[in-house]
Every structure is written in C-alpha cells, then in structure tokens.
C-alpha cells in the first residue's frame, strides 16, 4: 500500500527549476530542510496507509461498520494529502517561475545600456518624430492647397487682376516666412530631445552602477552571514562552546586589539595634555617676570612723558634721545642676562 502513494519528490521539483538553483542569489530554503520536509511527509502517509487493516468478518456487524468508516476516513485523508501535495508542487513550480522571471528582470535592469542602444533609441525617436512631422506637413499642405484653390476661385471672380496678383505675392511671402521658423523650431526640439536623452542615459548608467555595487555588497554580506550561521549551527550541534568558535575568537581578538590601541592613544593624549599645561605655566611665569622687570626699569629711569614747553625744546630733545638710548641698552642687557640664565 505504501508504494501506491507517490508524492512529488524534491528532485523533480529541483529539476523543474534549473534557473532558480543556478542563480547567484542565495536560496530561500536549504536542500537539507527540503529533503527532511518531504521525507517526513512521505513517512506520515506511509504510516497512515499501513495502519489500514482489512476488515475481519468474525467481528460483529457494528465493529465491521466502524472499521469500514475508519478505512473510508483514512482513504479520504490520504486523498486530501495527495491533493495537498499536488497543490504544493504546483505552487512551488509557480514560485520558481516567478523567481526566474524576477531574476531575469533584475539582470536586465542591472545591465547598463550601451552607446549603440542609446543611439538606436534616439534614432528611432527621431524617425518617429520625422514621420509625424511629415504627416503634419502633408495635412497642412493639403489644407493650404484647398484654401489656395478656394482663394483662387474667389480671386478669378474679381475684376481687378492687379490687386489679385499683389495679394497672392504677399501671401506667398508670408507663407515662406512662416515655414522657415517652423523648421528652425523643429530642429531645436530635436536637438533638445537628443541632449535630454543623453543626460538621462548618463544618469541611468550611474544609478545602475551604484545599484550593481550595492547588490554585490549585499550578496557578499549574505554569503558571509550564511557561512557564519552554518559554522555556529555546526558548532552547537557538535557540542562546541561558542567561545571556542573561530569567528567568535577572531572577533574577540579584534576587539582586544582595538581596546589596546585606544588605551595607547589615550595615554599619548594625556602626555600631550600634561606637556601643554607645563608650557602654558612656563609662559605665564615668564610673561609675569618680564612685565614686572619692565615696570621696574621704567620707574628707575624716571621718564617724563608730559608735553615740553617752548623754552626747553632743545634740552628736552637731547634728554629724550639719551633716555631712549639708555632704555634700549638696559633692555638689551636684561634680555642677555635672561638668556644666559636659561
């Protein structure tokens, strides 16, 4: 009885979607979990079908009826399970197709447009615009020809031929003048369209490059996380402590190295701070000594900064010159003494 029930194996489902298995993106379910799922389902169906026992005729009719009801229920349950398996297989195939389409669309979007594609698209747009402009010109020409025919008919009815010829000449000049700016406007529109298309293509290529780099980084990160998860899972299954794991050990070593580096930087900064404090104190002391000595020199010399009178101008000038020379000499001697002391 167990051989009659055949659920869709994971091998057939995997064969039905080779693109999904060969894609670069990480699978949503691992193959080991898929096999376990199908094996458990198959074992349950086998147990249900093996539990079906033939009806014993020696039992009373009530027991036979109960056994028949049980067998019928088991049969219905098995049929429901088979239908569920079929629906699951169908949904998995649809999901694989959708994933294939999504991956193909992502690849198409990630592929940057080449210059030939951009030029081809711009040429096609220019051709379509030219066709539309030609059709519009034809329609306008037909309308103008109809209007001219009607005008010519009306002009023929007029008596003054000279006035008619002058009117026709003026209208022809106006038409020629009107056509030239229209052509210039059309050329300007085509030029602006080409420039806008080129700028859009450049921006799209930059965006695609950034998206591609982000996707590559995310894929690398996913692979690293999968490897780390696998190693942690295997280590826990084997009974290895998390502290003994290689990844955890490497992370702890990196953290300790960072901690030691920060401690060294902190010590260096403390030393620099102490040196700066000492320099500030030294400069404060030297500035105080210089200011005090400078004031003492000025007081000892007894300089008078009051305005001199008209009588003693020459005398005061000589005295100021001598005082300034003596002051400069005293300052030079003071600085020389300080340098010798240092």
C-alpha positions as CSV (number, residue, x, y, z in Angstrom):
1,X,0.0,0.0,0.0
2,X,2.9,2.3,0.6
3,X,4.2,2.0,-2.9
4,X,1.0,3.3,-4.4
5,X,1.3,6.7,-2.9
6,X,3.9,8.7,-4.8
7,X,4.4,12.3,-3.6
8,X,6.4,14.7,-5.8
9,X,9.9,14.3,-4.8
10,X,12.2,17.3,-4.3
11,X,14.5,16.1,-7.1
12,X,11.7,16.6,-9.7
13,X,10.9,20.0,-8.3
14,X,14.5,21.0,-8.4
15,X,14.8,19.7,-11.9
16,X,11.8,21.7,-13.0
17,X,13.6,24.9,-12.0
18,X,17.2,24.8,-13.0
19,X,17.5,28.5,-13.3
20,X,16.5,29.0,-9.7
21,X,19.1,26.6,-8.5
22,X,21.8,28.0,-10.8
23,X,21.2,31.7,-9.9
24,X,23.7,33.7,-8.0
25,X,21.1,34.7,-5.3
26,X,21.1,32.6,-2.1
27,X,18.2,30.0,-1.9
28,X,15.3,30.7,0.3
29,X,15.3,27.1,1.7
30,X,18.3,24.8,2.1
31,X,18.2,21.5,0.3
32,X,18.6,19.6,3.6
33,X,15.5,21.1,5.1
34,X,13.6,20.5,1.8
35,X,14.6,16.8,1.9
36,X,13.6,16.5,5.6
37,X,10.2,18.1,4.8
38,X,9.4,15.6,2.0
39,X,10.7,12.6,3.9
40,X,8.6,13.4,7.0
41,X,5.5,13.9,4.8
42,X,6.1,10.6,3.0
43,X,6.7,8.7,6.3
44,X,3.4,10.1,7.6
45,X,1.5,9.0,4.5
46,X,3.1,5.6,4.7
47,X,2.1,5.2,8.4
48,X,-1.5,6.2,7.6
49,X,-1.7,3.7,4.8
50,X,-0.1,0.9,6.8
51,X,-2.5,1.5,9.6
52,X,-5.3,0.5,7.4
53,X,-6.2,-3.1,8.4
54,X,-8.5,-5.4,6.5
55,X,-12.0,-5.9,7.9
56,X,-12.4,-9.1,10.0
57,X,-15.7,-10.8,9.2
58,X,-15.7,-12.6,12.5
59,X,-16.4,-9.4,14.4
60,X,-20.0,-8.3,14.9
61,X,-21.6,-6.0,12.2
62,X,-21.2,-2.9,14.3
63,X,-17.4,-3.4,14.5
64,X,-17.3,-4.0,10.8
65,X,-19.2,-0.8,10.2
66,X,-16.8,1.1,12.4
67,X,-13.8,-0.4,10.7
68,X,-15.3,0.5,7.3
69,X,-15.9,4.1,8.4
70,X,-12.3,4.3,9.7
71,X,-11.0,2.9,6.4
72,X,-13.1,5.3,4.4
73,X,-11.9,8.2,6.5
74,X,-8.3,7.1,6.1
75,X,-8.8,6.9,2.4
76,X,-10.3,10.4,2.3
77,X,-7.4,11.7,4.4
78,X,-4.9,10.1,2.1
79,X,-6.6,11.6,-1.0
80,X,-6.7,15.0,0.7
81,X,-3.0,14.7,1.5
82,X,-2.2,13.7,-2.1
83,X,-4.2,16.7,-3.4
84,X,-2.3,18.9,-0.9
85,X,1.0,17.5,-2.2
86,X,-0.1,18.3,-5.8
87,X,-1.1,21.8,-4.9
88,X,2.1,22.4,-3.0
89,X,4.1,21.1,-6.0
90,X,2.2,23.4,-8.3
91,X,2.7,26.4,-6.1
92,X,6.4,25.6,-5.8
93,X,6.7,25.4,-9.6
94,X,4.8,28.7,-10.0
95,X,7.1,30.3,-7.3
96,X,10.2,29.0,-9.1
97,X,8.9,30.5,-12.4
98,X,8.2,33.8,-10.7
99,X,11.6,33.9,-9.2
100,X,13.2,33.1,-12.5
101,X,11.3,36.0,-14.1
102,X,12.3,38.3,-11.3
103,X,15.9,37.4,-11.6
104,X,15.9,37.8,-15.3
105,X,14.3,41.3,-14.9
106,X,16.9,42.2,-12.3
107,X,19.7,41.1,-14.6
108,X,18.2,43.2,-17.4
109,X,17.9,46.2,-15.2
110,X,21.4,45.7,-13.9
111,X,22.8,45.5,-17.4
112,X,23.9,49.1,-18.3
113,X,22.7,50.4,-21.7
114,X,25.4,50.6,-24.3
115,X,26.0,53.6,-26.6
116,X,24.7,51.7,-29.5
117,X,21.4,51.1,-27.7
118,X,21.1,54.8,-26.8
119,X,21.9,55.9,-30.3
120,X,19.5,53.4,-31.7
121,X,16.7,54.6,-29.4
122,X,17.4,58.2,-30.2
123,X,17.4,57.5,-34.0
124,X,14.1,55.6,-33.7
125,X,12.5,58.5,-31.8
126,X,13.9,61.0,-34.3
127,X,12.5,58.8,-37.1
128,X,9.1,58.7,-35.5
129,X,9.1,62.4,-34.9
130,X,10.1,63.0,-38.6
131,X,7.2,60.8,-39.7
132,X,4.8,62.7,-37.6
133,X,6.1,66.0,-38.8
134,X,5.9,64.8,-42.4
135,X,2.3,63.7,-41.9
136,X,1.5,67.1,-40.3
137,X,3.2,68.9,-43.1
138,X,1.2,66.9,-45.7
139,X,-2.0,67.7,-43.9
140,X,-1.1,71.3,-43.7
141,X,-0.1,71.4,-47.4
142,X,-3.4,69.8,-48.3
143,X,-5.3,72.3,-46.3
144,X,-3.2,75.1,-47.8
145,X,-3.8,73.8,-51.3
146,X,-7.5,73.6,-50.6
147,X,-7.5,77.1,-49.2
148,X,-5.5,78.4,-52.2
149,X,-7.9,76.8,-54.6
150,X,-10.8,78.4,-52.9
151,X,-9.0,81.7,-52.8
152,X,-8.0,81.4,-56.5
153,X,-11.6,80.7,-57.4
154,X,-12.7,83.8,-55.4
155,X,-9.9,85.9,-57.0
156,X,-10.9,84.9,-60.5
157,X,-14.3,86.3,-59.9
158,X,-12.8,89.6,-59.0
159,X,-12.4,92.2,-61.7
160,X,-9.2,93.8,-60.7
161,X,-6.4,91.5,-61.8
162,X,-3.6,93.7,-60.4
163,X,-4.9,93.7,-56.9
164,X,-5.3,89.9,-57.1
165,X,-1.7,89.4,-58.2
166,X,-0.4,91.7,-55.4
167,X,-2.4,89.8,-52.8
168,X,-1.1,86.5,-54.0
169,X,2.5,87.8,-53.8
170,X,2.1,89.0,-50.3
171,X,0.5,85.7,-49.2
172,X,3.4,83.7,-50.8
173,X,6.0,85.7,-48.9
174,X,4.1,85.3,-45.6
175,X,3.9,81.5,-46.2
176,X,7.7,81.3,-46.9
177,X,8.5,83.3,-43.8
178,X,6.1,81.1,-41.7
179,X,7.7,77.9,-42.9
180,X,11.3,78.9,-42.0
181,X,10.8,79.4,-38.3
182,X,8.7,76.2,-38.1
183,X,11.7,74.2,-39.4
184,X,14.0,76.0,-37.0
185,X,11.8,75.2,-34.1
186,X,11.6,71.5,-35.2
187,X,15.4,71.3,-35.4
188,X,15.7,73.0,-31.9
189,X,13.2,70.5,-30.5
190,X,15.1,67.5,-31.9
191,X,18.4,68.9,-30.5
192,X,16.9,69.5,-27.1
193,X,15.4,66.0,-27.1
194,X,18.8,64.4,-28.0
195,X,20.6,66.3,-25.2
196,X,17.9,65.3,-22.7
197,X,18.2,61.7,-23.8
198,X,21.9,61.7,-23.4
199,X,21.7,63.2,-19.9
200,X,19.1,60.7,-18.9
201,X,21.2,57.8,-20.2
202,X,24.2,59.1,-18.2
203,X,22.2,59.4,-15.0
204,X,20.6,56.0,-15.6
205,X,24.1,54.4,-16.1
206,X,25.3,56.0,-12.9
207,X,22.3,54.7,-11.0
208,X,22.7,51.2,-12.4
209,X,26.4,51.2,-11.4
210,X,25.5,52.2,-7.8
211,X,22.7,49.6,-7.7
212,X,25.1,46.9,-9.0
213,X,27.7,47.8,-6.4
214,X,25.1,47.7,-3.7
215,X,23.8,44.3,-4.9
216,X,27.4,42.9,-5.0
217,X,28.0,44.1,-1.4
218,X,24.7,42.6,-0.2
219,X,25.5,39.3,-1.9
220,X,28.9,39.2,-0.2
221,X,27.4,40.1,3.1
222,X,24.8,37.4,2.7
223,X,27.4,34.7,1.9
224,X,29.5,35.7,4.9
225,X,26.4,35.6,7.2
226,X,25.4,32.2,5.8
227,X,28.9,30.8,6.4
228,X,28.9,32.2,9.9
229,X,25.5,30.8,10.6
230,X,26.5,27.4,9.3
231,X,29.6,27.3,11.4
232,X,27.7,28.4,14.5
233,X,25.0,25.8,13.9
234,X,27.6,23.0,13.3
235,X,29.5,24.0,16.4
236,X,26.3,24.0,18.6
237,X,25.3,20.6,17.1
238,X,28.7,19.1,17.9
239,X,28.7,20.5,21.4
240,X,31.4,23.1,21.0
241,X,31.2,26.1,23.2
242,X,30.6,29.4,21.4
243,X,33.8,30.9,23.0
244,X,35.8,28.2,21.2
245,X,34.4,29.1,17.8
246,X,36.9,30.6,15.3
247,X,34.7,33.5,14.3
248,X,34.0,34.4,17.9
249,X,37.7,34.1,18.8
250,X,38.6,36.3,15.9
251,X,36.1,38.9,16.9
252,X,37.3,38.9,20.5
253,X,40.9,39.3,19.3
254,X,39.9,42.2,17.1
255,X,38.1,43.9,20.0
256,X,41.0,43.4,22.3
257,X,43.4,44.9,19.7
258,X,41.1,47.9,19.3
259,X,40.9,48.3,23.1
260,X,44.7,48.3,23.4
261,X,45.0,50.8,20.6
262,X,42.6,53.1,22.2
263,X,44.4,52.8,25.5
264,X,47.7,53.7,23.9
265,X,46.1,56.7,22.2
266,X,44.6,57.8,25.5
267,X,48.0,57.6,27.2
268,X,49.6,59.6,24.4
269,X,46.9,62.3,24.6
270,X,47.4,62.5,28.4
271,X,51.1,63.1,27.9
272,X,50.5,65.8,25.3
273,X,48.0,67.4,27.6
274,X,50.5,67.5,30.5
275,X,53.2,69.0,28.2
276,X,50.8,71.7,27.1
277,X,49.9,72.5,30.7
278,X,53.5,72.8,31.6
279,X,54.2,75.1,28.6
280,X,51.3,77.3,29.5
281,X,52.5,77.6,33.1
282,X,56.1,78.4,31.9
283,X,54.8,81.1,29.5
284,X,52.7,82.6,32.2
285,X,55.6,82.8,34.6
286,X,58.0,84.3,32.0
287,X,55.4,86.9,31.0
288,X,54.9,87.9,34.6
289,X,58.6,88.3,35.2
290,X,59.1,90.4,32.0
291,X,56.2,92.7,32.9
292,X,57.5,93.2,36.5
293,X,61.1,93.9,35.3
294,X,59.8,96.3,32.6
295,X,57.8,98.3,35.1
296,X,60.8,98.4,37.4
297,X,63.1,99.7,34.7
298,X,60.6,102.4,33.7
299,X,60.2,103.5,37.3
300,X,64.0,103.5,37.9
301,X,64.7,105.7,34.8
302,X,62.1,108.2,35.8
303,X,60.9,109.0,32.3
304,X,58.6,112.1,32.0
305,X,56.0,111.8,29.2
306,X,54.5,115.3,29.8
307,X,54.4,117.8,27.0
308,X,57.6,120.1,27.0
309,X,57.5,123.9,27.0
310,X,58.7,126.1,24.2
311,X,61.8,127.3,26.1
312,X,63.3,123.9,26.8
313,X,62.6,122.2,23.5
314,X,66.2,121.6,22.6
315,X,67.1,120.4,26.1
316,X,64.2,118.0,26.2
317,X,65.0,116.6,22.8
318,X,68.6,115.8,23.8
319,X,67.4,114.4,27.1
320,X,64.8,112.2,25.4
321,X,67.4,110.8,23.0
322,X,69.8,109.9,25.8
323,X,67.0,108.4,27.8
324,X,65.8,106.3,24.9
325,X,69.3,105.1,24.1
326,X,69.9,104.2,27.8
327,X,66.5,102.4,27.9
328,X,67.3,100.3,24.8
329,X,70.7,99.4,26.3
330,X,69.1,98.4,29.6
331,X,66.6,96.2,27.8
332,X,69.3,94.6,25.7
333,X,71.3,93.9,28.9
334,X,68.2,92.5,30.6
335,X,67.4,90.1,27.8
336,X,71.1,89.0,27.6
337,X,71.0,88.2,31.3
338,X,67.8,86.1,30.9
339,X,69.3,84.2,28.0
340,X,72.4,83.4,30.0
341,X,70.3,82.2,32.9
342,X,68.3,79.9,30.7
